[in-house]
């Protein structure tokens, strides 16, 4: 269901337009392999969820050589979502990444990234943050352009699949405030189309100053159904 070909063409045009065509072959090899492995992990985890009660909209995995990703049970949790953050909210001790994923699945939480590209500051010539290690941070305009162009090839297709397991009282929230502020208007039409929200006013974020998850916000979301 998740094919890289359409996203590959978009990526190629983006690299050419921005004078990065000399880096395309190397970057594309990494990004395509990452896409395949990431989506295999995502689909495997999706299949373990009986009913989806919450969609957490994120950005994109850093991946890289360590294959850092929330749905990779072989990697540790990160500031993206620590085990203790979830454990504190649900009142349970979560001792391992597998326990964390099992708890996520039991709650019916699915993570949905807005971008199909696992850019980072080491493995690609561009990344989502800032200039580092000869990798250039995407401008807001470039980032928005990529998300806009890949919406139908990536985000919408995942929403279509998610909708087959969505509960009647599903809740949608953003992991990061910056993603909400910069991309919410692009996500709204697709979410409405698949009847996963009633209005954009109901979508909040769970970020907090200094990083990590705002546990009070998360608790309110989990208790709002």
HELIX and SHEET records of a PDB file:
HELIX    1   1 UNK A    5  UNK A   17  1                                  13    
HELIX    2   2 UNK A   21  UNK A   46  1                                  26    
HELIX    3   3 UNK A   83  UNK A   90  1                                   8    
HELIX    4   4 UNK A   97  UNK A  107  1                                  11    
HELIX    5   5 UNK A  140  UNK A  150  1                                  11    
HELIX    6   6 UNK A  151  UNK A  155  3                                   5    
HELIX    7   7 UNK A  156  UNK A  162  1                                   7    
HELIX    8   8 UNK A  177  UNK A  193  1                                  17    
HELIX    9   9 UNK A  200  UNK A  202  5                                   3    
HELIX   10  10 UNK A  215  UNK A  222  1                                   8    
SHEET    1   A 4 UNK A 109  UNK A 113  0                                        
SHEET    2   A 4 UNK A  52  UNK A  58  1                                        
SHEET    3   A 4 UNK A 166  UNK A 174  1                                        
SHEET    4   A 4 UNK A 204  UNK A 205  1                                        
SHEET    1   B 2 UNK A 126  UNK A 127  0                                        
SHEET    2   B 2 UNK A 136  UNK A 137  1                                        
END                                                                             
